[in-house]
Amino acid sequence: MSTPRLSQTSFIVLGLLDYAGSGTPYDLKRAAEVSTNNFWTVPHTQIYTECARLAQIGLLAEEREETGRRRRVYRLTDEGREQLERWRGEPSEGISELRDASTLKLFFGGDPAALAAGQLAAHKRQLAAYEALIEHKEHLPAGQALALECGIGHEREWVRFWGRVAAGETP
């Protein structure tokens, strides 16, 4: 059997199920909203379709609730866990992709002062939220704590940058 083609969305689903043990696509969507979507956004519709696809290729086991809404509950199979472990062990040598509407607007001549006000406030809020979470990092797995520290570093840089733009400091 050939190795199935897996995307980053595939590994988000596998990873979230690894942490949760089992869950519905809705459970995974909610978990992603407060975790991985902070650095890798996946539309919730992709989570639903990816669960079904991963079950079809044998990386997830699917159970259907007998009563009520008859939701599908997924969990990792041994093969799914092996694929996740293999992916975790592969080095990532690429750089991150920056997709930021305000930077795009700046590039195309948007008003720096108008953009800076909203961006500065938004990044200060996000930084405060991350810093509140890091207070409890002893309750997080090591990888999640490291990802949170990475997010704090990025938010601090955004606050520094947009603060300079708001103050009229230009290169």
C-alpha positions in Angstrom: 0.0 0.0 0.0 1.4 3.4 -0.9 1.8 6.2 1.7 -1.2 8.5 1.6 -0.8 12.1 0.7 -1.1 14.1 3.8 -1.4 17.9 4.2 -0.7 20.2 7.1 -4.5 20.0 7.7 -4.1 16.3 8.0 -1.5 16.6 10.6 -3.5 19.2 12.5 -6.4 16.7 12.7 -4.1 13.9 13.7 -2.3 16.0 16.3 -5.5 17.4 17.9 -6.9 13.8 18.2 -3.6 12.7 19.7 -4.0 15.3 22.4 -7.8 14.7 22.9 -7.9 10.9 22.5 -11.1 11.1 20.5 -13.5 13.8 19.3 -16.0 14.9 16.7 -15.1 17.3 13.9 -16.9 20.0 15.9 -14.7 19.2 18.9 -11.6 19.5 16.8 -12.8 22.8 15.3 -13.2 24.2 18.7 -9.8 23.0 19.8 -8.2 24.5 16.8 -9.9 27.8 17.4 -8.0 28.2 20.7 -4.7 26.6 19.7 -3.4 25.9 16.2 -5.5 28.6 14.5 -3.2 31.1 16.3 -0.4 30.2 13.9 -2.0 27.9 11.2 -5.5 28.7 10.2 -7.7 25.9 8.9 -11.3 26.6 7.8 -13.6 24.5 9.8 -15.1 22.9 6.7 -11.6 21.4 6.0 -11.5 19.8 9.4 -14.8 18.0 8.7 -13.8 16.8 5.3 -10.3 15.8 6.5 -11.7 13.6 9.3 -13.8 11.7 6.8 -10.8 11.3 4.4 -8.4 10.2 7.1 -10.9 7.6 8.2 -11.3 6.4 4.7 -7.6 5.8 4.3 -7.3 4.1 7.7 -5.6 6.8 9.8 -8.6 7.4 11.9 -11.2 5.1 13.4 -14.8 6.3 13.2 -17.7 5.5 15.5 -21.2 6.7 15.0 -23.2 7.7 18.1 -26.2 5.4 18.4 -28.7 8.0 19.6 -29.2 11.7 19.4 -27.5 13.5 16.6 -25.6 10.4 15.7 -22.3 12.3 15.4 -19.2 10.8 14.2 -16.5 10.4 16.8 -12.9 9.8 15.6 -9.7 8.5 17.2 -6.3 7.7 15.9 -5.5 4.3 14.5 -2.0 2.8 15.0 -1.2 3.8 11.4 -2.4 7.3 12.1 -0.3 7.6 15.2 2.7 6.3 13.1 2.2 8.9 10.4 2.0 11.6 13.0 5.2 10.5 14.7 7.0 10.3 11.4 5.8 13.8 10.6 6.8 15.2 14.0 10.3 13.8 13.4 10.9 15.4 10.0 12.9 18.6 10.0 11.1 21.7 8.8 13.6 23.9 6.9 11.2 26.3 5.2 10.5 29.8 6.5 7.0 30.8 7.7 4.6 32.4 5.3 3.4 35.8 6.3 -0.2 36.5 5.2 -1.2 39.8 6.8 -3.8 42.1 5.2 -2.4 45.3 6.8 1.2 44.6 5.5 -0.3 44.0 2.1 -2.2 47.4 2.3 1.0 49.1 3.4 2.8 47.7 0.4 0.1 49.0 -1.9 0.1 52.5 -0.4 -2.4 52.2 2.4 -2.4 55.0 5.0 0.1 53.9 7.7 -1.5 56.0 10.5 -5.0 54.6 9.8 -3.7 51.0 9.6 -1.4 51.4 12.7 -4.1 52.4 15.1 -6.2 49.2 14.7 -3.2 46.9 14.3 -1.4 48.2 17.4 -4.6 47.7 19.5 -5.2 44.2 18.1 -1.6 43.0 18.6 -1.5 44.4 22.2 -4.7 42.4 22.9 -3.2 39.3 21.5 0.1 39.7 23.3 -1.8 40.2 26.6 -3.8 37.0 25.9 -0.6 35.0 25.2 1.1 36.4 28.2 -1.8 35.4 30.4 -1.6 31.8 29.0 2.2 31.6 29.6 1.6 32.2 33.3 0.3 28.6 33.3 2.8 27.0 31.1 3.6 24.3 33.6 0.3 22.8 32.7 1.1 22.7 29.0 3.0 20.0 27.1 6.5 21.3 26.3 5.8 21.8 22.6 2.7 23.9 23.3 4.6 26.1 25.7 7.4 26.6 23.1 4.8 27.5 20.4 3.2 30.0 22.9 6.6 31.6 23.5 7.1 31.8 19.7 3.7 33.6 19.5 4.7 36.0 22.2 7.9 36.9 20.4 5.9 37.6 17.2 3.3 39.7 18.9 6.0 41.7 20.7 7.6 42.5 17.3 4.2 43.4 15.8 3.6 45.8 18.8 7.0 47.3 18.3 6.5 47.7 14.5 3.0 49.1 14.6 4.0 51.4 17.5 6.7 52.9 15.4 4.3 53.3 12.5 1.7 54.9 14.8 4.4 57.3 16.1 5.2 58.4 12.5 8.7 56.8 12.6 9.6 55.7 9.1 12.8 54.2 7.7 
